[in-house]
Structure formats: structure tokens, C-alpha cells
């Protein structure tokens, strides 16, 4: 009888611990994103230029008070993750003989637009260590799952400071299993019929923990936004650079925007 009582007590304790952990996890997830109303796109603006994904753009955004900054990521030729939108365009200035993707060591030596500092995963991690309450929204262009695994394996500290975007429903469980608690479902890589299938998007959002759903401003009609609001998830749209448009979208019920410029 005593043995049975001890087992019962142990079971109750396990339930209490599990419930407490769930509350702590929920509180942590909520606190990370509760102030996320604006996301600066591609690091932000520096010297009047956008889309640089550079250290200088990152610093400019931070010192202007922004704490949610989206960055683009791609793999180098030797398999390292760095901050660059793609390898199809020359981002390194007119004097650079463009040849596509480069190695990590070569990337470190290059300058964005010939003057701005490139960001590797390691330099980004170092930057984040001195920037409390600042979070990076990932836009991993080539292989999202491999990129997020690379971050987990090589810079685990960063996982607490990242809000990864997923590009399909099938990516959710894999990303969550890696230990990323705050996930944004961004729709831009879906085909048109998928990204306009609001019933499916809402159904998925209701059954999965998401911090936001993000979609192109071109889709942001009143009926589209109204349908997605049924998910109960915060809605974001991109890329919005005028105050008038921001106000118009917020009046529709869109919670926040991705923007190139500092408002």
C-alpha cells in the first residue's frame, strides 16, 4: 500500500514539474516576441542602401532602436553559413570580378558594395552577445533545414536569439525538434494556389505553435487578411516602406510589417 502511495505521489510530482515547465516555456516564447511589431528587412538601411546584410546595417538598425532584424543566409562553397541574399548577383561592388559563390575565407575578405563588412555566422553570434533583447529572423535561402541544423551544431548560443522562418508545413516538425521554440510561417516560397489557400493555412496555424504568419503585401487584401485572422496568429506583411501603407495594413488587422527602411 505504501509503495502504491509513493508511486502516486511520484506521478503527481511529475505532472506538476511537466506543467510548470510548460508554463515557463510558454512565458519564454511569449516574452521573446511580445514587442515584435516591426521587422527590419535584410539588416536594414546603411548609407542610403538596402539589402546589404552587413555589419554596418545591423549596427544602424540596432542604434535606431530596432530589436527584430531579418537577415538572409546562404552557404559558401565550403559549406559555411554566411549572411548574403544569393550568389547570383554581385553584392561586392563594381570593382569586384564576380564569380558566384565563394569560400568562407574569401567571403570574410570581401566588402559589400565595396565598403561594408560581411557577416559570418560566427561574427553575428559575437555581435548578438553584446545586444540584449535583440533577435534575428532567419531567411535561409538555399536549404532551410540544413541551415538551422548548422546553427544548432556550430553556434548553439544563437538559437535563443533566433526566430526562424519556415517555408512549408513539412518543415515545422523538423525545426521544432531541433529546439527552436519561436517559429514564423512565411508564405513567399509557396506557389500561388498554396499561398492563397487560406483555409489550409488557418487549419495548420491552429494546430501548430507559431509566433506569426508572414505574406507578401501584394496578397494583403481585406478578404485575405480577414480569412487569415481566423487563425488567431499575428499577421505580418512584407516588404512595406511607406508610413501610409503601414497604417493602411494595420487598419486591416495586420499586426506588423517587414520594412527596408527605418520608420
KOLTI-892632 format. One record per residue (C-alpha): residue number from 1; residue in one letter; x negated, y negated, z. Coordinates in steps of 0.001 Angstrom, whole numbers, plus 500000, padded with zeros to 6 digits. Layout:
BEGIN
+------+------+--------+--------+--------+
| resi | resn |     xx |     yy |     zz |
+------+------+--------+--------+--------+
|  NUM |    A |      X |      Y |      Z |
...
+------+------+--------+--------+--------+
//
This chain:
BEGIN
+------+------+--------+--------+--------+
| resi | resn |     xx |     yy |     zz |
+------+------+--------+--------+--------+
|    1 |    X | 500000 | 500000 | 500000 |
|    2 |    X | 497148 | 497640 | 500927 |
|    3 |    X | 495381 | 498496 | 497674 |
|    4 |    X | 498541 | 497673 | 495712 |
|    5 |    X | 498867 | 494352 | 497571 |
|    6 |    X | 495242 | 493457 | 496759 |
|    7 |    X | 495847 | 494185 | 493070 |
|    8 |    X | 498946 | 491954 | 493170 |
|    9 |    X | 497005 | 489121 | 494793 |
|   10 |    X | 494205 | 489511 | 492227 |
|   11 |    X | 496744 | 489349 | 489396 |
|   12 |    X | 498310 | 486167 | 490818 |
|   13 |    X | 494863 | 484576 | 491178 |
|   14 |    X | 494009 | 485467 | 487574 |
|   15 |    X | 497245 | 483883 | 486349 |
|   16 |    X | 496566 | 480702 | 488362 |
|   17 |    X | 492992 | 480448 | 487046 |
|   18 |    X | 494155 | 481024 | 483465 |
|   19 |    X | 496915 | 478414 | 483813 |
|   20 |    X | 494523 | 475903 | 485378 |
|   21 |    X | 492004 | 476441 | 482589 |
|   22 |    X | 494733 | 475885 | 480002 |
|   23 |    X | 495711 | 472605 | 481662 |
|   24 |    X | 492074 | 471460 | 481766 |
|   25 |    X | 491585 | 472386 | 478106 |
|   26 |    X | 494784 | 470563 | 477094 |
|   27 |    X | 493754 | 467473 | 479093 |
|   28 |    X | 490302 | 467507 | 477483 |
|   29 |    X | 491762 | 467829 | 473986 |
|   30 |    X | 494279 | 465039 | 474632 |
|   31 |    X | 491706 | 462657 | 476121 |
|   32 |    X | 489394 | 463015 | 473110 |
|   33 |    X | 491992 | 461865 | 470594 |
|   34 |    X | 494415 | 459704 | 472603 |
|   35 |    X | 492820 | 456463 | 471335 |
|   36 |    X | 492314 | 457629 | 467745 |
|   37 |    X | 494337 | 455152 | 465676 |
|   38 |    X | 491665 | 454208 | 463134 |
|   39 |    X | 489036 | 456393 | 461463 |
|   40 |    X | 486154 | 454719 | 459678 |
|   41 |    X | 485512 | 456470 | 456364 |
|   42 |    X | 482038 | 457684 | 455260 |
|   43 |    X | 480286 | 455946 | 458150 |
|   44 |    X | 481797 | 452556 | 457383 |
|   45 |    X | 480509 | 449462 | 455640 |
|   46 |    X | 476986 | 448013 | 455725 |
|   47 |    X | 475630 | 445135 | 453670 |
|   48 |    X | 478940 | 445000 | 451823 |
|   49 |    X | 478513 | 448618 | 450638 |
|   50 |    X | 480806 | 451515 | 451474 |
|   51 |    X | 480383 | 455285 | 451327 |
|   52 |    X | 476713 | 455309 | 452327 |
|   53 |    X | 476983 | 457822 | 455198 |
|   54 |    X | 473889 | 456063 | 456528 |
|   55 |    X | 472476 | 455334 | 459961 |
|   56 |    X | 472926 | 451600 | 459431 |
|   57 |    X | 476616 | 452028 | 458531 |
|   58 |    X | 477098 | 454227 | 461590 |
|   59 |    X | 475485 | 451619 | 463839 |
|   60 |    X | 477561 | 448826 | 462308 |
|   61 |    X | 480778 | 450735 | 462923 |
|   62 |    X | 479815 | 451546 | 466498 |
|   63 |    X | 478786 | 447997 | 467390 |
|   64 |    X | 482062 | 446716 | 465962 |
|   65 |    X | 483937 | 448884 | 468434 |
|   66 |    X | 484882 | 451912 | 466349 |
|   67 |    X | 484644 | 455285 | 468085 |
|   68 |    X | 486117 | 457625 | 465453 |
|   69 |    X | 483895 | 457811 | 462404 |
|   70 |    X | 484256 | 460180 | 459463 |
|   71 |    X | 481104 | 461425 | 457729 |
|   72 |    X | 480579 | 463516 | 454609 |
|   73 |    X | 478356 | 466602 | 454808 |
|   74 |    X | 476637 | 468785 | 452229 |
|   75 |    X | 473940 | 471442 | 452229 |
|   76 |    X | 470404 | 470801 | 450991 |
|   77 |    X | 468682 | 473206 | 448612 |
|   78 |    X | 467055 | 474961 | 451582 |
|   79 |    X | 470317 | 475371 | 453492 |
|   80 |    X | 470374 | 472457 | 455932 |
|   81 |    X | 473414 | 470289 | 456572 |
|   82 |    X | 472983 | 466556 | 455907 |
|   83 |    X | 475227 | 463519 | 455501 |
|   84 |    X | 475915 | 462847 | 451847 |
|   85 |    X | 479129 | 462823 | 449846 |
|   86 |    X | 477885 | 465003 | 446980 |
|   87 |    X | 474879 | 465889 | 444838 |
|   88 |    X | 476462 | 464859 | 441529 |
|   89 |    X | 475951 | 461126 | 441950 |
|   90 |    X | 472738 | 459197 | 442590 |
|   91 |    X | 473131 | 457561 | 446009 |
|   92 |    X | 469447 | 456698 | 446286 |
|   93 |    X | 469115 | 453575 | 444172 |
|   94 |    X | 468279 | 452758 | 440560 |
|   95 |    X | 464551 | 453349 | 441025 |
|   96 |    X | 465040 | 456946 | 442104 |
|   97 |    X | 464773 | 459634 | 439429 |
|   98 |    X | 467923 | 461568 | 440267 |
|   99 |    X | 467735 | 465354 | 440035 |
|  100 |    X | 470651 | 466592 | 442104 |
|  101 |    X | 470370 | 468377 | 445448 |
|  102 |    X | 467061 | 468185 | 447316 |
|  103 |    X | 465372 | 469915 | 450254 |
|  104 |    X | 465721 | 468693 | 453837 |
|  105 |    X | 462217 | 467218 | 453941 |
|  106 |    X | 462750 | 465345 | 450699 |
|  107 |    X | 466132 | 464065 | 451894 |
|  108 |    X | 464515 | 462647 | 455038 |
|  109 |    X | 462137 | 460573 | 452905 |
|  110 |    X | 464858 | 459100 | 450699 |
|  111 |    X | 466795 | 455871 | 451258 |
|  112 |    X | 470488 | 455473 | 450479 |
|  113 |    X | 470806 | 452765 | 447798 |
|  114 |    X | 467049 | 452419 | 448179 |
|  115 |    X | 467307 | 450807 | 451627 |
|  116 |    X | 469482 | 452663 | 454137 |
|  117 |    X | 468394 | 455520 | 456410 |
|  118 |    X | 469643 | 459006 | 455607 |
|  119 |    X | 471281 | 461110 | 458309 |
|  120 |    X | 470395 | 464717 | 459012 |
|  121 |    X | 472378 | 466816 | 461458 |
|  122 |    X | 469564 | 466512 | 463987 |
|  123 |    X | 469322 | 462718 | 463721 |
|  124 |    X | 473099 | 462475 | 464017 |
|  125 |    X | 473021 | 464599 | 467166 |
|  126 |    X | 470344 | 462332 | 468652 |
|  127 |    X | 472443 | 459268 | 467760 |
|  128 |    X | 475524 | 460718 | 469459 |
|  129 |    X | 473660 | 461401 | 472702 |
|  130 |    X | 473460 | 457649 | 473324 |
|  131 |    X | 477005 | 456828 | 472172 |
|  132 |    X | 479575 | 457815 | 474811 |
|  133 |    X | 483198 | 458349 | 473819 |
|  134 |    X | 482273 | 458357 | 470135 |
|  135 |    X | 483437 | 461146 | 467833 |
|  136 |    X | 482604 | 462272 | 464322 |
|  137 |    X | 485324 | 463537 | 461996 |
|  138 |    X | 483719 | 466014 | 459610 |
|  139 |    X | 484304 | 466152 | 455863 |
|  140 |    X | 482199 | 469132 | 454805 |
|  141 |    X | 482423 | 469228 | 451046 |
|  142 |    X | 480848 | 472481 | 449896 |
|  143 |    X | 481635 | 475231 | 452449 |
|  144 |    X | 483543 | 474055 | 455487 |
|  145 |    X | 483361 | 477285 | 457472 |
|  146 |    X | 479633 | 477730 | 456828 |
|  147 |    X | 479026 | 474084 | 457709 |
|  148 |    X | 480866 | 474257 | 461026 |
|  149 |    X | 479095 | 477513 | 461875 |
|  150 |    X | 475761 | 475839 | 461046 |
|  151 |    X | 476589 | 473065 | 463520 |
|  152 |    X | 477563 | 475577 | 466203 |
|  153 |    X | 474373 | 477581 | 465719 |
|  154 |    X | 471942 | 474672 | 465409 |
|  155 |    X | 473439 | 471714 | 467304 |
|  156 |    X | 475931 | 473140 | 469815 |
|  157 |    X | 475990 | 469901 | 471832 |
|  158 |    X | 477639 | 468204 | 468858 |
|  159 |    X | 480650 | 470498 | 468988 |
|  160 |    X | 482063 | 468449 | 471879 |
|  161 |    X | 481739 | 465311 | 469799 |
|  162 |    X | 483170 | 466589 | 466537 |
|  163 |    X | 486717 | 466639 | 465232 |
|  164 |    X | 486554 | 468999 | 462259 |
|  165 |    X | 488896 | 468771 | 459325 |
|  166 |    X | 490248 | 471929 | 457742 |
|  167 |    X | 491385 | 472066 | 454118 |
|  168 |    X | 493691 | 475078 | 454149 |
|  169 |    X | 495779 | 477043 | 456599 |
|  170 |    X | 493430 | 480015 | 456284 |
|  171 |    X | 490549 | 478036 | 457797 |
|  172 |    X | 492295 | 477280 | 461087 |
|  173 |    X | 491729 | 480528 | 462999 |
|  174 |    X | 488079 | 480724 | 461948 |
|  175 |    X | 487373 | 477171 | 463115 |
|  176 |    X | 489296 | 477590 | 466356 |
|  177 |    X | 487470 | 480862 | 467086 |
|  178 |    X | 484131 | 479047 | 466815 |
|  179 |    X | 485177 | 476888 | 469773 |
|  180 |    X | 486330 | 473672 | 468105 |
|  181 |    X | 489435 | 472564 | 470064 |
|  182 |    X | 490394 | 469405 | 468127 |
|  183 |    X | 491300 | 470096 | 464510 |
|  184 |    X | 492693 | 467847 | 461779 |
|  185 |    X | 494532 | 469392 | 458842 |
|  186 |    X | 493648 | 467286 | 455801 |
|  187 |    X | 495599 | 467967 | 452626 |
|  188 |    X | 493480 | 466433 | 449875 |
|  189 |    X | 491936 | 469704 | 448651 |
|  190 |    X | 495316 | 471415 | 448230 |
|  191 |    X | 496919 | 471469 | 444811 |
|  192 |    X | 499852 | 469140 | 444242 |
|  193 |    X | 502576 | 471714 | 444871 |
|  194 |    X | 500916 | 472755 | 448151 |
|  195 |    X | 500383 | 469259 | 449495 |
|  196 |    X | 503977 | 468285 | 448670 |
|  197 |    X | 505451 | 471419 | 450248 |
|  198 |    X | 506373 | 469600 | 453441 |
|  199 |    X | 508439 | 472497 | 454776 |
|  200 |    X | 505385 | 474792 | 454798 |
|  201 |    X | 503093 | 472097 | 456232 |
|  202 |    X | 505547 | 471355 | 459051 |
|  203 |    X | 506010 | 475063 | 459786 |
|  204 |    X | 502247 | 475565 | 460025 |
|  205 |    X | 501762 | 472485 | 462197 |
|  206 |    X | 504445 | 473564 | 464641 |
|  207 |    X | 502749 | 476922 | 465226 |
|  208 |    X | 499139 | 475688 | 465459 |
|  209 |    X | 497436 | 473143 | 467716 |
|  210 |    X | 496456 | 470195 | 465551 |
|  211 |    X | 495493 | 466664 | 466522 |
|  212 |    X | 496564 | 465189 | 463180 |
|  213 |    X | 497710 | 465778 | 459617 |
|  214 |    X | 495933 | 463604 | 457063 |
|  215 |    X | 497037 | 462921 | 453482 |
|  216 |    X | 496407 | 460539 | 450605 |
|  217 |    X | 498106 | 457153 | 450725 |
|  218 |    X | 499433 | 457956 | 447226 |
|  219 |    X | 501706 | 460541 | 448848 |
|  220 |    X | 502898 | 458184 | 451570 |
|  221 |    X | 506496 | 457590 | 450518 |
|  222 |    X | 509205 | 457150 | 453117 |
|  223 |    X | 510706 | 460568 | 452375 |
|  224 |    X | 507330 | 462352 | 452513 |
|  225 |    X | 506365 | 460730 | 455804 |
|  226 |    X | 509815 | 461356 | 457272 |
|  227 |    X | 509566 | 465056 | 456402 |
|  228 |    X | 506099 | 465448 | 457935 |
|  229 |    X | 507139 | 463628 | 461116 |
|  230 |    X | 509276 | 466683 | 461903 |
|  231 |    X | 506028 | 468470 | 462756 |
|  232 |    X | 505614 | 466360 | 465876 |
|  233 |    X | 501948 | 465873 | 464923 |
|  234 |    X | 500307 | 462476 | 464466 |
|  235 |    X | 500083 | 461473 | 460815 |
|  236 |    X | 497112 | 459733 | 459186 |
|  237 |    X | 496645 | 458499 | 455639 |
|  238 |    X | 493578 | 457605 | 453571 |
|  239 |    X | 491904 | 455507 | 452315 |
|  240 |    X | 493532 | 452195 | 453306 |
|  241 |    X | 491600 | 448934 | 453149 |
|  242 |    X | 494159 | 446144 | 453426 |
|  243 |    X | 495877 | 444942 | 456592 |
|  244 |    X | 499172 | 444641 | 454743 |
|  245 |    X | 499065 | 448300 | 453700 |
|  246 |    X | 498083 | 449393 | 457197 |
|  247 |    X | 501083 | 447561 | 458643 |
|  248 |    X | 503382 | 448983 | 455961 |
|  249 |    X | 502269 | 452558 | 456623 |
|  250 |    X | 502548 | 452166 | 460380 |
|  251 |    X | 506081 | 450834 | 459930 |
|  252 |    X | 506872 | 454114 | 458144 |
|  253 |    X | 505757 | 456064 | 461190 |
|  254 |    X | 502180 | 456871 | 460163 |
|  255 |    X | 500101 | 456835 | 463332 |
|  256 |    X | 496721 | 455829 | 461894 |
|  257 |    X | 494562 | 455336 | 458823 |
|  258 |    X | 491158 | 456158 | 457435 |
|  259 |    X | 489518 | 452966 | 456188 |
|  260 |    X | 486278 | 451977 | 454440 |
|  261 |    X | 486179 | 448517 | 455937 |
|  262 |    X | 486126 | 447129 | 459448 |
|  263 |    X | 489522 | 445602 | 460231 |
+------+------+--------+--------+--------+
//
